């Protein structure tokens, strides 16, 4: 990157689990960064051979907690700033140029990056959030200014330090291929959340409160986050967000799921 006068370097961190269908496309968008680090979690497909075409910084392992593998990857990055990208996400050239210009004079901290989320080929910009997708996230951080919580299998909380900034260019996130993909993700997410509830010995609310929480998530996604602007997809996102709450607590209390 063209920020050599201050010797500021940018690392890109990609965490992947059996992403051979998506990894090549993701990594090919990162040619402007100084370093690419790939962490492969419980991978048994061709992801490693694909990653080798782009970097020598490949690490393999097995992690049960989301925060553990992400913190492992952050520690392996040598750049001053770290851009975290998932295999189903694409970074645009415009975003990389914006990052290049920002980090030259930026103080240690982090930047929120907005997302354009896609279901198939349909861009769905509104309605995300409340544990079902994000509209923006702190994906760019100065080394040491970001740490993931190590107690959760899904949606771990963050510890952020330093100055907060905002970027304008977006990450393209290809969330689901279709409605069936959404349903599969709902099953995986609710399984992991149920395991978190059990492992962390969270108090399970009454059925009435669970239903109220689920309804609140629907209303937040559909109205507060303007999911109604996306038509049927916006309605589906709100339904999934509410079902995530309902199923997670019911699985934890009725099935007592364990890893």
N, C-alpha and C positions, 0 to 999 in steps of 0.2 A: 504494500500500500504506500501511497505517497505522503507519508508522515515521518519520513526518516530524519528530518531536521531535528525532531525532538525524540527520536528513537522510541516512539510509542508503538507497541505492537498489539495486534488484535488476534485473539484465538477464537476459533469456532468449536463449540462442543456439541457433539451429537451422541445421544443415548439411544440405543436400538435393541430391539428384541425381535429376531426373525423378520427383518424388514427388507428382504432381497428384492421385492417388487418396487419399493419406493426409495431405497437408499441412494442409488445411482443418480436419480433425478435431483434429490436433495443436495448431495455433495457437489454435483456439477455446478451448482449456483454459487459456490463459495470460493471461486478462484481468486478473488481479490483479498482474501484474508491472509495473515502471515503464517498461521498455523491451524491445522485441522486435527482435532482430537476426537476419536471415536471410541465409545465404551459399549461393548457388546454384552448384554445381560442374558444369560441362559440361551444363547443362540446356537442353533444347529442347522441353519440353512446356509446360503451362499453369501451372507452379509459380509463376512470377513474378506473374502476374495474381492468383493466389490469395493470395500473400503480401501484395500491395498492399492487400488488404482489412483487414489487421491492423497494418501498419507501413510507414513510409517508409524504414526502414533495411535496404535490400536491396542486396547486393553480388554481382556475378557474376564468374566467373573459371574458370580451368582449372588444376587441380592434379593431379599424379601421385601425390603422397605425402599420406597421410592427415593426418599431423602438420602439414604446411604449411597446409592449408586450415583446420584447427581453430585453429592459432595465429593465422592471419589473422583469424578470427572473434573470438577472445578479445581481440585488439588493437582491434577495432572497437567493442567494448562499452564503454559509459561508466559503467555502474553500479559500485558498490563491490563487490558480489558478483555472480557470474555462474553461472547455471544452464544447463548444457548438455543439450539435448534433441534426440533424433533424430526424424525425421518419423514413424516407426512406433511412437512412444512417446506416452503420455498422462500428463499430470501431474494428480493429483487436487487438489481444493480443500483437502482435509485436509493434503496435503503442502505446498502453498503457504502455508497458515496456519502450519504448523510452522516453515517456513523464515522467515517473517516474524517470528515470535517469537524464533527462534534468532539471527538476524543483528543484532538490536538491540544485544546486548551481547557478541557473539562477537569473539574476537581474530582477527587475520588468519591464515588457514589454509584448511582444506578440510573438507568433510563427505562421508562415505560415505552413499549413498542405496541402500536395498535395492530389488530388482526383483521384480515378479510377471511372469513370462514366459508368453506364450500361444502355442500352436500351434492355429490356428483359434480356436475358442471354448473350448478346453481350457486351463485354467491348469495349467502344469507348473512347480512351484516347486523341485523337487530335481533334482540331476544336472548342472546347468550349471557351466561353468568349463572350465579346461584348454583354452583357445583356442576353445571352442564355447559362446558365450553367457556371461553373467555373472549372478551372484546379487546383487551389490552393486558400486557403482563410485563414485569421487570426482567426482560430477557438479556439486557446488556448491563454488565456490572464491572466495576473495577475489582481487580483480584483482591479478595479478602473482605469485600463489602457485602457479600451475599452468602448465606448459609441456609440450607434446607433442614427442616425439622426431621429427626430420625425416629418418629413414633408412629408414622402413618404409611400405609400401603398406597393410598390414593389421596390426591390433593393435599400434600403436606404443606404446613405453614412455613413461612419464611422469616428469617432475621435479616433485615437490611440496614446498612449503615451508610452514612455520607449524604451527599447532596442528591436530591431527586430531580430528574429531568424528563422531558417528553420528546419523542421523535414523531415525525409526521408520516414518513413512508411506512408501509405496512408489510407484515409477514403474511404470505398466502398459506392458509392452513386448510388442507384437504381432509376435513374431519371424518366424514363418512361417505361411502360410495352410494348408498341408497337407504331406504327405510329399514331394510333388513339389517344393514350394518349398524344403524342406530340402536336397534333392539339388541344386537349382540353386545354392543358397548354398554348398554344398560345392564345386561346380565353381569358382565365383567366388573363394572364399576360398583354395582350394588353388592357383589360378592366380596370385593376388597373392603368396601366400607363396613360391611357386617363384621368382617374379621377384625377391623380396626376397633369397632365398638366393643367387641369381646376382649381383645388383647389389652386394650386400655381401660377396661372395666368401667366403661361409660354407663351412666344411669339411663335406662331405656324408659322414655316417657310413656304415659298412658296412651291407649289407642286414640282417644279423642285429641290429645295434643299432637300425636304423630300426624293425624289427618289434617289438623290445623296448620302444622308446619308445611305439609305437602301442598295444601291449598295456597299458603302464603308464597311458596316458591313459584307456583303456577302464575299467580297474579303479578309477582315481581317480574318474571320473564315476559309475560304477555303484554302487560300494561306499562310498568315502570321502565323496562328495558325495550319497550316499543316493538315487541315481537309481532304485534298485530299488523305491522307494516309489511311483514313477509308472507302474509296470507297463510296457507295451510302449513307451510314449513315452520312459520313462527308459532303456530298453534302446537305443532308436534314437539318443538323444542321445549315449550312450556310444560307440556304433558310429561315429557321425559324427565325434566328437572323435578317435577313433583313426584313422579314414580320412583325416582332415585332415592328420595327421602323415605317414602313409604316402604319400598322393598328392602332397603338397607336395615331399617329397624325391625321389620317383620322377620327377615332372615336371621338377624342376630338373636331375636327372642324365641323364634319358633324352630329354627333349624340348628342353632348354636354352631355355626360354621367355624372350622379351624383349618389352618394350613397344615 
